[in-house]
């Protein structure tokens, strides 16, 4: 089906529902008429990322939109993924992402209609990572989802927020200088080296692939190469201009993906993936052996000091314990919990270590 043919879509209660597969999203990039709409359901950056997803197939539905009287009133993105069951057979499922409804429209129920369309496309095989409380109530109401994981996030406040104009940068400078001095010596004493990598070489890929074997979601090197090449967020002026067309975050003043390797006496002991967004540093994924948690935390101390954010967020239980014990943060507190929902029939398990960068959270 071509993009032109998509315009002839079924009408449900006056709402025109249009679905886009991976193949159709590729065609959408060249559809100039689509991109001049005042409200858009997806960015070109996300389209390119979605169609490059190694876990998505051409016939997978990736986007569902709803129009009422010619106006976009709801949309829902789906990020295809794979889960290994107990027999190591891959199960295709989809993460729900970017679910939006026009609250001023007289047909606000269009958002529910497209959710039910998604549930039919991925029967009992949908999941949602860290949804809003409003979306969580909807998932509970359908009785088709369950909470399968609850993240316990720790917020480590290193300096005052940047909104406090003079004091924010001043306290960040002081904290960074102090922590670099303290933890730089620890790295040398324990034979540790921290390296931010631009791309994954053979040694890093081998380390990741070895540890991905025990991960039900199989986050191997192909997954990380995709994430690094096709981010959803941007700090470019072009994306700052188009932000007004979107109801989700497209632009951040400062956004970086930070893949990091920790070596001990020349041998890799950890792969860490972090994002920095407007001074907020978040550990999204961490591969390491539990016996190395102490040295990984020492390396993470130094990495945080070098990046020098005002806030660090972590959900990894092993590293959080070490961070609280060793790092002289100004404040360490626990935030409200964040949940992952999964379809009742989806045996979603994240293994023994929780990763905050699960689902579409890896891109934000």
N, C-alpha and C positions, 0 to 999 in steps of 0.2 A: 504494500500500500504506500503510495507516495504522500508527501505532505499536502499536496492539493486535494487528494482524495480524503484526507483526514477532516477537511472542512465539512464533509457530509457525514455527520455523526449522529448517533441516536439522541433523541430528546426525551428526557425523563422529567415529567412535571414542569415543563417549560424550560428546563435546564439542559443545555447542550454539553455533553461530556465527551472530551477528546482525550484519547490515550496515545502516548508516544513510546514506541519500543526503542531499543538501542539503534536499530537500523534507521528509524524515522528521525531520531534526534540528530543523526549525522546529516540527514538532508535538511534539517531545520536551520543549520548554520548558514545555509545559502538563501534562506527565505527572508528577504528584506522586509516584507510586509509584517512578518511576525515581530521583528525587533523594533519596530517603530511604535508599538503599543505603549500607552502611558503607564501601564502596570504589567510587569512581566513575571512569569512563574519560575524562570530559571535564567542564569547568566550564561554567556558564551563560554566563560571559564569552566563552569560546572558541566556544560554539555561536553566540552572537550575531555574533561576528566572522566565523566560517566562513560563515554563511548570508548575510552582507553582502559577501562576497568578490566583486568584480565579474568575476573570472575563473572563477568556479564556476557551473555550471548545475544545474538542479533534479535531474537524474538522476545527477550525479556522486556517487560513493561517497566520504564524508568520514570515516567512522569504522567500524571493524570490531571487534567484541567476541567473546569466547569465554567460555562458562560451562560449568562442570563440577559436576554435582550441585547445581545452583542457585547456585553461587558464581562470581563473576567471577575468572577465572584469567589472562586476557590481553586486551590491547587494543592497537590501532594506529590512529593518526590519519593522515589524508591531506589535504594542502593543495594543491588544484588550482592550476595555473599555466599560463602560455603561453610558448612559445618560438618565435621566428621562424626558419624554415629559410632556406636560401640564396635561395630564390625569394620570400622574405618572406611565406610562407604560415604561419599560426599552427598550432603543434602543441600539443595539450593533453597535459599530463603532471601527475604528482602528487609532491609532496614528502612523504616519510615523516616522521612526527613522533609523539612521545609513544608509543613502543613499549615495552610493559611486560609482564612475566610474573611470576606469583606463584611464586617459587622454592621455596616450601614446599608447593606443590600436587603431588599425585601425577601430574598431567597437565601437566607443564611444556612438553611439546611443542606445546601449544595455540598458543604464540607463533609457532612455525614454520608452523602450519596457517593462521593468519590472514595471515601474510606471503605465503604462496602464493595465498591468496584475493585479496589486493591485487595481486599480480603478474598474475593473470588479469583483474582489472578494468581494469588499466592495463598491457596487454601491452608489455613492453620500454620502458615510458614512466614509470618511477619514478626518483626521485632522493632522496638523503639528504644533508643538510648537517651537517657536523661531528658524525657519529655517535660513540658511545662505541667504544672499542677492541673490546669484546665484540661490538657490533653490526657493526662493520667486518669482523670475522672471519666472521660469518654471511654478509654480502653477498659476501665473497670466495668462501666455500664454495659458494654457489649458482651461481657462474660466470655469473650473469646481470647482474652489475654490474661497472663499472670505475671506478677513480679518475680523474676528469677534471680536477680542480683540487686543488692543495695550497696552503693559505694559510700564509704565513710571518708569524706574529703577533709584534709587538714590544710588550713590556710596559715602559712608562715609569713608574718609581716616583718619585712626586713628594714623598711624605711617608711617615711610618711608618703602618702599618695601624691602623684604629680599635680593634682588639683590645688594643693597648697604651694603656691608658686615658688617662693624662695626656699621655704623649709623642705619641700619635697626633694628637689635636686641636691640640696645641701646634705640632708641625712643619707641619701643614696650614695653620695660621694664618700662620706665618712664610713658608712657600713662596708662599701666595696673595698676601700683601702685597708680597713681593719681586717676584714675576712681574708683578703688575698695574702696579707702578711702572715696570718695565723695558719692558713691551710696550705699555702705554698710549701712551707717547711714539712708539713705532714706528707705531702705527695713524695717528696724526695726521700724521706725516712722510710717509706713503705714501698719504694720502687715503682710508684704509680705514675702514669702518664695519661692525660685527658686530651683527646683529639676530636675536634669537630670536622666531620667529613662532608665534602661536597657531593660525592657519589660513593656507592658501595663497591669496594674492590673484592677480589676473590676471597681473601681471608675473612673479611667481614661477612660476606654472603654465606660462607661455610659455617661461621659461628651462628648466624641467625637460623640457617636451615637446620642445623643440628638441634637447636632448642625448639624450633617450630614443630618438630615431630611430636612432642608431647602436648601441643596446644590444640584443643578441639577446633579452633578457628584457623589453624595452619597459617599464621602470619609469616610466610617465608620471604625470601629476598625479592621475589617477583612482586609481592604485595607492596613492600617498602619502596622499591624502585618506582612503582606507579604513584604512590602517595607523594614522594619527593618531586616527581616530575610534573604532577598535575594538582597543585594546591587549589583550594576553593576561595581562599581569602587573598586579598591583595593590598599593597600599600601604594599603588600607582595612582597618579592624578586622574587617569582615565576612569578608573573604577570609583574614585571619589565622586566624580561627576555623575555617574550612572546610578549611584546609591539610591537616589530619590525614586527610582523606578521599582525598587524592591522592598519587600517587607521583612527580609532577613539580611544579615550582615554580609556585605560584599567587600567593604573597605575598612581598613584600620590604619591609623597614622603610622604605626610601626608593627609589622607582622613578619615573623620569621619562623621557618621550620628549622629545628636544630637537632640533627642526628649526631650522636656523640658515641665515641668508642673509648672504653677504658682499658688500658693495658697495664699489666703488672710484670715487671722485668721482661718486657717485650711480648708478652702473651695476652691475647684478648680475654678479658674476664666479664665484660658487660657491653651491651648495646643499649643506649638510652635514646628515646625520641621525645623531644620537648618542643613546645611552641611558645613563642614570645609575642604577646599582643598588648601593645600600649603599656609596657612596663610590667605586665603580668606574665610570669613564667609558669608553665604548667607541664608537669611530667605526664606524658600520655601513655608511654609504653616502656617497659624495662625488661630486658633479657639478662639474667644472671643466675648463678647458683646461690642458694640460700647461705651456703657456707662462706661466700664472698661478700655478704651484705655489708660488713664493716668497712672493707676496702672500697666497695662501690660507693658507700656513703661518703667516705673521705674524698673520693674523686668528685662526687656530686657537690660537696661543700665548695670545693675550689671552682668548679664550673659555674655554680650560682654566683660566687663572688666575682668571677670574670664577666659574666653577663650583666650582673648588677641590676636586677629588677627591684621593684619596690615590694612585690608580693610573689611568693612561690606556693603553688598548689600541688598536692600529692595525694594519691589514693593508695599507693603501694604500702601495705601494712608493715612489711619487713624494713623498708627504708625509712618510713615515718618514725618508727621506734628509735632507730639510730640517729635520725636527724634531731629529734627532740633531746636526745642525750648529749649530743656533741656540739651542735651548731648554736652559737649565741645570737639567735634571732631576737628581735625586740619583743615580739609577741608570737605565741603559737596557740591557735585555737581550732576547734572542730566546727565545721559548718554544718548546715542541714544536710541530710542524706540525699543522694541522687540515685535513681533507680533505673533498671533496665527491664522493660516489659517484653514478653515473648508469647507467641501463640500457644494455646493450651497443648497442642499436639507437637510442638517443636521442642525437642530435647536439648535446649540451649544450655550449655555449661561453659564457663570460662576457666575451668581448672582451678588450681589451688591459689593462683595469684590474680588479683583483680587489676584490670587495666582500664584506666579512665578513657583512653583513646579508642574506645570500641564503637563500631558503627560510624556514623558521620562525625562524631566528636573528634576523630583523628584529624579532621581538616580545620578545626576552629581553635 
